[in-house]
Amino acid sequence: PEAAKPPGDLQEVADRLMVRLGPPMSRSQTEIDIWNLPLVEDHLSAFLVIDYPESMSYVTEKMVADSNHDGEHWYERALANLRGKSEPGCIIVVHEESGLLQAQVADAYDSSRALLLDVLAPGHEENGFYVIAPSRDHLLVLPITAKTMPMAPWLRAIAAKTYRDMPYPISPELFWVQFGKWHHFAIESDGEDLIVKPPAAFIDVMKRLHSADDGDALPD
């Protein structure tokens, strides 16, 4: 839903700017000139929105151009606002065996909290996280360790099912996020087999974790 009247200046609504994840814009949306930041080409983008009590309004390129600041400035402000609405305990363990985490604020910005993982789930920056954001109100995150690294197909299956069943869908895909940078973690079906195609940069993580795992197995 759109606000009845756009703000005259983004500065007037700076404290209400938020970030929302979504699929890349369609051609019709592009014509509306909505500001967006591509996170993963063809799969995921971040949008600036103005949050109202009962609705929200997308920030357009024209609003940004008229503000005397670039989009990055307002994006960082929106992230700061999101951090202010994200308590440290808002991402909790929902599957003890795997350590799977879920955002549970239920304020229409849970998926957006994937942009704050290094703050909300610190200590996993080196290897990063598996992330699925199948819908606006669903974010599942798995810190990558030697134990959890093989769980990518399981998460991809959860993403695909949730994407089909939930309102406000975003993506059925699995992503790897490291140091705030997003990568598509492709998993494709070939009959009854699954073909896993990790991002090229993920190979270093695999080697590091395999090396550490082999080291742990050595006798004293």
Rosetta silent file (secondary structure, phi, psi, omega in degrees, C-alpha in Angstrom):
SEQUENCE: PEAAKPPGDLQEVADRLMVRLGPPMSRSQTEIDIWNLPLVEDHLSAFLVIDYPESMSYVTEKMVADSNHDGEHWYERALANLRGKSEPGCIIVVHEESGLLQAQVADAYDSSRALLLDVLAPGHEENGFYVIAPSRDHLLVLPITAKTMPMAPWLRAIAAKTYRDMPYPISPELFWVQFGKWHHFAIESDGEDLIVKPPAAFIDVMKRLHSADDGDALPD
SCORE:     score description
SCORE:     0.000 S_00000001
   1 L     0.000  147.116 -178.946    0.000    0.000    0.000 S_00000001
   2 L  -102.892  148.366  174.195    1.095    3.532   -0.729 S_00000001
   3 L   -68.459  149.943 -176.941    0.888    6.522    1.575 S_00000001
   4 L   -63.638  -35.312 -176.454   -1.777    9.024    0.544 S_00000001
   5 L  -137.137  118.534  178.683    0.719   11.864    0.224 S_00000001
   6 L   -63.634  151.296  178.994    4.467   11.474   -0.424 S_00000001
   7 L   -67.805  151.257  176.825    6.763   13.475    1.874 S_00000001
   8 L   -71.592  -29.042 -177.896    8.081   16.773    0.633 S_00000001
   9 L  -149.355  137.253  179.570   11.581   15.841    1.764 S_00000001
  10 H   -61.627  -28.091  178.795   13.070   12.546    2.883 S_00000001
  11 H   -60.072  -29.633 -179.890   14.611   14.336    5.841 S_00000001
  12 H   -65.822  -26.179 -176.156   11.075   14.834    7.170 S_00000001
  13 H  -119.467   20.571 -175.066   10.608   11.070    7.419 S_00000001
  14 H   -57.355  -34.904 -178.578   14.210   10.000    8.107 S_00000001
  15 H   -76.281   -6.407  179.094   13.239    8.371   11.391 S_00000001
  16 H  -112.188    3.381  177.278   10.665    6.222    9.573 S_00000001
  17 E   -71.244  134.491  178.084   12.876    4.987    6.746 S_00000001
  18 E  -136.664  168.541  177.963   13.276    1.208    6.698 S_00000001
  19 E  -110.385  136.627  176.367   14.745   -1.436    4.409 S_00000001
  20 E  -127.848  132.640  174.904   12.634   -4.143    2.827 S_00000001
  21 E   -82.982  151.086  178.135   13.924   -7.154    0.892 S_00000001
  22 E  -168.069  167.973  174.454   12.155   -8.237   -2.254 S_00000001
  23 L   -66.622  158.576  177.763   12.562   -9.840   -5.648 S_00000001
  24 L   -56.161  153.580 -176.715   14.088   -7.655   -8.373 S_00000001
  25 L   -67.536  143.699  171.726   11.744   -5.148   -9.926 S_00000001
  26 L   -78.583  172.708 -179.235    9.634   -6.080  -12.899 S_00000001
  27 H   -61.103  -39.225  179.953    9.600   -3.885  -15.974 S_00000001
  28 H   -65.938  -37.655  177.826    6.426   -2.124  -14.807 S_00000001
  29 H   -67.983  -36.208  178.363    7.990   -1.404  -11.414 S_00000001
  30 H   -59.536  -36.529  179.732   11.091   -0.034  -13.116 S_00000001
  31 H   -67.021  -25.174  177.081    8.902    2.498  -14.876 S_00000001
  32 H   -75.779  -16.524  174.486    7.681    3.704  -11.467 S_00000001
  33 L    71.897   44.058  179.010   11.322    4.508  -10.691 S_00000001
  34 E   -78.596  132.356  177.610   11.538    2.835   -7.277 S_00000001
  35 L   -68.169  137.021  177.211   14.947    3.132   -5.627 S_00000001
  36 E  -153.489  155.331  177.691   16.575   -0.242   -5.076 S_00000001
  37 E  -120.229  109.190  178.466   19.913   -1.813   -4.283 S_00000001
  38 E   -63.499  128.734  176.341   20.559   -5.162   -6.025 S_00000001
  39 E   -98.838  -44.300  175.193   21.938   -7.703   -3.535 S_00000001
  40 E  -137.124  115.544 -175.769   22.035  -10.739   -5.820 S_00000001
  41 L   -52.676  132.805  178.009   21.458  -10.136   -9.520 S_00000001
  42 L    71.721    1.682 -175.466   18.187  -11.646  -10.786 S_00000001
  43 L  -129.390  -39.881 -169.637   17.298  -12.878   -7.297 S_00000001
  44 E  -155.180  138.548  177.034   17.168  -10.264   -4.538 S_00000001
  45 E  -136.728  159.988  172.849   17.111   -6.509   -3.984 S_00000001
  46 E  -109.582  137.323 -178.769   16.819   -4.114   -1.051 S_00000001
  47 E  -122.087  146.897  172.541   14.255   -1.311   -1.188 S_00000001
  48 E   -90.255  133.341  176.797   13.838    1.818    0.887 S_00000001
  49 E  -132.581  155.576  173.053   10.384    2.292    2.357 S_00000001
  50 E  -100.951  119.909 -174.621    8.703    4.849    4.575 S_00000001
  51 E   -88.585  124.990  175.083    7.020    3.047    7.449 S_00000001
  52 L  -115.239  162.214 -177.267    3.562    4.225    8.519 S_00000001
  53 L   -54.182  -38.966 -176.425    1.393    2.773   11.317 S_00000001
  54 L  -120.561    6.811 -176.849   -0.896    0.912    8.908 S_00000001
  55 L  -161.738 -175.641  173.746    1.015    1.000    5.615 S_00000001
  56 E  -148.602  160.941 -179.416    4.291    1.741    3.897 S_00000001
  57 E  -134.745  133.700  178.791    5.427    3.710    0.872 S_00000001
  58 E   -73.032  143.209  174.322    8.352    2.970   -1.441 S_00000001
  59 L   -84.359  131.738 -178.882   11.066    5.595   -1.837 S_00000001
  60 E   -97.879  165.918  175.936   11.543    6.596   -5.466 S_00000001
  61 H   -61.011  -35.805  179.989   14.643    7.691   -7.329 S_00000001
  62 H   -64.849  -40.995  177.475   13.120   11.169   -7.607 S_00000001
  63 H   -59.365  -42.674  179.303   12.753   11.436   -3.831 S_00000001
  64 H   -65.576  -45.890 -178.764   16.410   10.546   -3.443 S_00000001
  65 H   -61.659  -34.603 -178.741   17.507   12.969   -6.164 S_00000001
  66 L   -80.220   -4.563 -171.782   15.510   15.793   -4.559 S_00000001
  67 L   -93.002   -8.390 -175.676   17.015   15.150   -1.124 S_00000001
  68 L    67.950   16.540  172.464   20.582   16.396   -1.772 S_00000001
  69 L  -134.170  156.043  177.802   21.884   13.004   -0.597 S_00000001
  70 L   -85.742  171.948 -177.779   22.564    9.813   -2.517 S_00000001
  71 H   -62.160  -33.320  179.708   20.735    6.541   -2.026 S_00000001
  72 H   -60.775  -38.355  178.035   23.589    5.072    0.016 S_00000001
  73 H   -59.290  -47.854 -177.599   23.095    7.806    2.634 S_00000001
  74 H   -73.617  -30.191  175.857   19.418    6.947    3.065 S_00000001
  75 H   -63.422  -45.399  178.647   20.120    3.222    2.935 S_00000001
  76 H   -64.722  -36.385  177.077   22.525    3.529    5.853 S_00000001
  77 H   -65.561  -41.474  179.118   19.960    5.614    7.742 S_00000001
  78 H   -64.938  -39.093  176.384   17.308    2.973    7.117 S_00000001
  79 H   -63.475  -39.256  177.464   19.670    0.234    8.357 S_00000001
  80 H   -62.744  -40.456  177.231   20.304    2.275   11.504 S_00000001
  81 H   -63.948  -39.704  178.828   16.550    2.533   12.046 S_00000001
  82 H   -65.259  -40.297  176.900   16.226   -1.224   11.560 S_00000001
  83 H   -60.546  -37.450  179.470   18.994   -1.847   14.100 S_00000001
  84 H   -65.968  -19.939  178.854   17.067    0.320   16.544 S_00000001
  85 L  -104.169   12.476 -174.831   14.085   -2.014   16.164 S_00000001
  86 L  -125.255   96.065  177.758   16.143   -5.208   16.447 S_00000001
  87 L   -68.618  154.114 -178.846   16.962   -6.362   19.961 S_00000001
  88 H   -55.336  -31.111 -177.694   19.912   -8.773   20.343 S_00000001
  89 H   -91.851   14.783 -175.267   17.549  -11.631   21.171 S_00000001
  90 H   -78.121  -14.132  173.571   15.257  -11.158   18.191 S_00000001
  91 E  -111.320  115.925 -172.329   16.958  -14.001   16.290 S_00000001
  92 E  -123.058  159.444  177.289   16.576  -17.230   18.251 S_00000001
  93 E   -73.786  126.436  179.552   17.452  -20.904   17.851 S_00000001
  94 E  -116.900   -4.137  177.842   14.441  -22.840   16.532 S_00000001
  95 E  -144.606  100.621 -171.253   16.162  -26.150   15.739 S_00000001
  96 L   -60.963  -40.568 -174.464   18.569  -27.281   18.441 S_00000001
  97 L   -61.930  -40.264 -177.963   20.272  -30.043   16.467 S_00000001
  98 L   -95.519  -23.557 -172.729   21.381  -27.771   13.631 S_00000001
  99 L    83.570   18.151 -178.992   21.484  -24.420   15.428 S_00000001
 100 E   -61.832  133.502 -178.188   19.049  -22.933   12.901 S_00000001
 101 E  -108.660  149.472  177.060   18.095  -19.363   13.774 S_00000001
 102 E  -138.086  137.563  173.121   14.873  -17.500   13.026 S_00000001
 103 E   -79.409  132.083 -173.805   13.923  -13.829   13.290 S_00000001
 104 L  -135.976   46.838  176.814   10.739  -13.536   15.349 S_00000001
 105 L   -86.995  -34.098  178.448    9.842   -9.879   15.757 S_00000001
 106 L    60.565   48.736  178.984    6.775  -10.108   13.487 S_00000001
 107 L  -120.429   17.483 -178.579    6.818   -6.449   12.489 S_00000001
 108 L    77.747    7.133  179.534    6.937   -6.935    8.677 S_00000001
 109 L  -127.676   18.945 -179.394   10.739   -6.493    8.670 S_00000001
 110 L   -63.134  -42.974  179.277   11.977   -9.899    9.831 S_00000001
 111 H   -62.371  -33.597 -179.221   13.408  -10.815    6.421 S_00000001
 112 H   -64.299  -23.188 -178.192   15.219   -7.465    6.335 S_00000001
 113 H   -68.223   -7.346  170.753   17.149   -8.432    9.457 S_00000001
 114 H   -62.455  -19.870  178.729   19.298  -10.620    7.217 S_00000001
 115 H   -79.949   -4.602 -176.021   21.123   -7.348    6.518 S_00000001
 116 H  -120.469   21.051 -170.644   22.180   -7.173   10.193 S_00000001
 117 H   -61.671  -37.307 -179.124   23.529  -10.671   10.777 S_00000001
 118 H   -67.226  -19.572  176.356   27.020   -9.625   11.833 S_00000001
 119 H   -91.108  -44.534 -173.760   25.363   -7.502   14.551 S_00000001
 120 H   -83.474  -23.525  178.814   22.541   -9.834   15.590 S_00000001
 121 L  -136.321   64.830 -174.316   24.501  -13.119   15.370 S_00000001
 122 L   -68.571  161.203  176.659   28.147  -12.125   15.878 S_00000001
 123 L    99.541    0.335 -177.650   31.069  -14.517   15.812 S_00000001
 124 L  -123.033   19.486 -172.441   30.398  -16.126   12.434 S_00000001
 125 L   -63.637  -37.039 -172.974   31.779  -13.496   10.093 S_00000001
 126 L   -63.339  -45.985 -178.642   34.651  -15.571    8.683 S_00000001
 127 L   -95.419  -22.430  177.294   32.533  -18.406    7.274 S_00000001
 128 L    83.099 -159.895 -172.300   29.268  -16.514    7.032 S_00000001
 129 E  -136.157  145.861  159.122   25.717  -17.797    7.030 S_00000001
 130 E   -80.282  136.536 -177.849   23.301  -19.752    4.938 S_00000001
 131 E  -134.833  133.374  167.367   20.252  -17.499    4.585 S_00000001
 132 E  -126.121  136.345  177.201   16.757  -18.064    3.267 S_00000001
 133 E  -131.771   70.880 -174.218   14.162  -15.289    3.067 S_00000001
 134 E   -68.211  -24.579  178.177   11.223  -16.997    1.384 S_00000001
 135 E  -149.925  170.035 -175.727    8.720  -14.340    2.455 S_00000001
 136 L   -54.715  -38.467 -172.825    8.548  -10.943    4.100 S_00000001
 137 L  -102.880   14.671 -178.313    7.916  -12.365    7.565 S_00000001
 138 E  -131.028  118.839  174.562   10.231  -15.387    7.388 S_00000001
 139 E  -133.896  120.905  174.939   13.990  -15.341    7.851 S_00000001
 140 E  -119.908  135.137 -173.000   15.968  -18.486    8.627 S_00000001
 141 E  -134.248  135.732  177.640   19.714  -18.330    9.175 S_00000001
 142 E  -129.046  110.635  174.833   22.294  -21.054    9.719 S_00000001
 143 E   -59.447  137.412 -174.294   25.856  -20.121   10.750 S_00000001
 144 L   -88.146  122.287  175.943   28.240  -22.155    8.618 S_00000001
 145 L  -133.503  177.347  176.413   30.439  -24.663   10.433 S_00000001
 146 L   -60.031  -33.673 -179.843   31.924  -28.032    9.491 S_00000001
 147 L   -73.053  -41.741 -173.376   28.744  -29.604   10.884 S_00000001
 148 L   -89.712  -13.969 -176.664   26.233  -27.364    9.124 S_00000001
 149 H   -54.775  -38.305 -179.685   27.996  -26.959    5.781 S_00000001
 150 H   -76.459    0.269 -173.839   26.300  -30.073    4.247 S_00000001
 151 H   -87.510    7.510 -178.039   22.836  -28.780    5.243 S_00000001
 152 H   -56.813  -46.789 -179.503   22.425  -26.481    2.243 S_00000001
 153 H   -61.190  -36.017  177.230   19.947  -28.757    0.371 S_00000001
 154 H   -60.387  -46.224  179.775   17.755  -29.014    3.490 S_00000001
 155 H   -66.743  -39.200  178.541   17.518  -25.242    3.754 S_00000001
 156 H   -61.488  -37.403  178.479   16.845  -24.866    0.041 S_00000001
 157 H   -66.670  -39.743  177.043   13.917  -27.287    0.390 S_00000001
 158 H   -62.779  -44.010 -179.573   12.494  -25.255    3.285 S_00000001
 159 H   -60.455  -44.769 -177.506   12.823  -22.053    1.250 S_00000001
 160 H   -63.451  -42.999 -179.113   11.039  -23.535   -1.763 S_00000001
 161 H   -68.484  -45.585 -178.165    8.101  -24.828    0.273 S_00000001
 162 H   -65.031  -38.076  178.690    7.688  -21.667    2.362 S_00000001
 163 H   -58.908  -39.252  179.956    7.916  -19.482   -0.733 S_00000001
 164 H   -72.124  -31.653 -168.005    4.956  -21.352   -2.249 S_00000001
 165 H   -98.313  -19.420 -170.315    2.818  -21.299    0.888 S_00000001
 166 L  -105.353  152.198  175.689    3.306  -17.886    2.508 S_00000001
 167 L   -71.878  164.997 -179.552    2.063  -14.380    1.658 S_00000001
 168 L    52.864   54.632 -177.334    4.465  -11.632    0.518 S_00000001
 169 E   -65.641  148.500  178.638    6.898  -14.074   -1.170 S_00000001
 170 L  -119.378  -63.876 -177.322   10.488  -13.007   -1.754 S_00000001
 171 L  -155.960  140.788  173.923   12.683  -15.877   -2.954 S_00000001
 172 L   -89.853    5.615 -171.847   12.759  -19.696   -2.990 S_00000001
 173 L   -92.992  163.273  174.008   16.554  -19.630   -3.247 S_00000001
 174 L  -100.634  140.331  179.488   19.370  -20.235   -0.793 S_00000001
 175 E  -126.050  152.615  170.923   21.953  -17.509   -0.214 S_00000001
 176 E  -113.086  127.904 -179.034   25.351  -17.342    1.417 S_00000001
 177 E  -120.037  122.653  179.531   26.118  -14.107    3.259 S_00000001
 178 E  -135.152  125.871 -178.448   29.662  -13.326    4.364 S_00000001
 179 L    52.928   35.423  177.455   30.805   -9.956    5.742 S_00000001
 180 L    81.069   -2.101  179.380   27.503   -8.494    4.542 S_00000001
 181 E   -97.044  133.989 -175.383   28.019   -9.594    0.934 S_00000001
 182 E   -98.661  141.985  176.487   25.320  -11.769   -0.629 S_00000001
 183 E  -136.982  142.409  172.479   25.860  -14.711   -2.987 S_00000001
 184 E   -77.525  128.228  178.281   23.401  -17.065   -4.646 S_00000001
 185 L  -106.553   94.242 -169.509   24.042  -20.647   -3.503 S_00000001
 186 E   -76.650  134.103  172.657   22.596  -22.622   -6.396 S_00000001
 187 E  -135.085  118.856 -174.787   21.075  -26.057   -5.885 S_00000001
 188 E  -119.078  150.976  178.385   19.463  -27.671   -8.924 S_00000001
 189 E   -92.393  139.005  174.134   17.489  -30.875   -9.437 S_00000001
 190 E  -134.651   85.706 -172.082   18.606  -33.512  -11.930 S_00000001
 191 L    68.037 -123.393  177.622   16.023  -36.244  -11.680 S_00000001
 192 L   -90.240   -2.558 -178.192   16.327  -37.618   -8.163 S_00000001
 193 E   -97.987  153.379  173.984   19.743  -36.061   -7.701 S_00000001
 194 E  -111.256  132.847  177.992   20.613  -32.592   -6.425 S_00000001
 195 E  -106.678  116.158 -178.486   23.442  -30.634   -8.012 S_00000001
 196 E   -96.334  125.505 -179.088   25.064  -28.190   -5.592 S_00000001
 197 E  -124.445   82.004 -177.873   26.824  -25.229   -7.189 S_00000001
 198 L   -67.803  155.768  174.604   28.384  -23.103   -4.450 S_00000001
 199 L   -60.420  152.018 -177.714   29.710  -19.627   -5.253 S_00000001
 200 L   -56.697  -39.532 -178.075   33.363  -19.584   -6.229 S_00000001
 201 L   -67.465  -19.288 -178.915   34.312  -17.680   -3.076 S_00000001
 202 H   -72.353  -19.300 -179.435   32.721  -20.414   -0.940 S_00000001
 203 H   -58.657  -37.114  178.441   35.464  -22.847   -1.951 S_00000001
 204 H   -63.732  -38.197  177.882   37.834  -21.151    0.514 S_00000001
 205 H   -65.190  -43.716  179.780   35.319  -21.724    3.316 S_00000001
 206 H   -60.046  -45.184 -179.461   34.984  -25.394    2.349 S_00000001
 207 H   -64.021  -42.189 -178.729   38.762  -25.873    2.359 S_00000001
 208 H   -64.203  -44.347 -177.711   39.150  -24.112    5.714 S_00000001
 209 H   -71.173  -38.181  176.520   36.402  -26.129    7.396 S_00000001
 210 H   -64.274  -39.846  179.860   37.575  -29.434    5.936 S_00000001
 211 H   -63.941  -44.509  179.472   41.112  -28.638    7.075 S_00000001
 212 H   -65.221  -39.451 -179.724   39.915  -27.796   10.598 S_00000001
 213 H   -65.712  -41.398  177.642   37.743  -30.906   10.703 S_00000001
 214 H   -64.427  -37.461  178.694   40.676  -33.104    9.629 S_00000001
 215 H   -65.504  -39.128  178.897   42.844  -31.479   12.247 S_00000001
 216 H   -64.986  -26.400 -175.876   40.321  -32.214   14.999 S_00000001
 217 L   -83.271   -9.120 -177.437   40.337  -35.857   13.981 S_00000001
 218 L   -70.025  142.331  178.063   44.107  -36.240   14.459 S_00000001
 219 L   -70.521  155.995  178.616   45.189  -38.293   17.509 S_00000001
 220 L   -69.169    0.000    0.000   46.992  -36.538   20.364 S_00000001
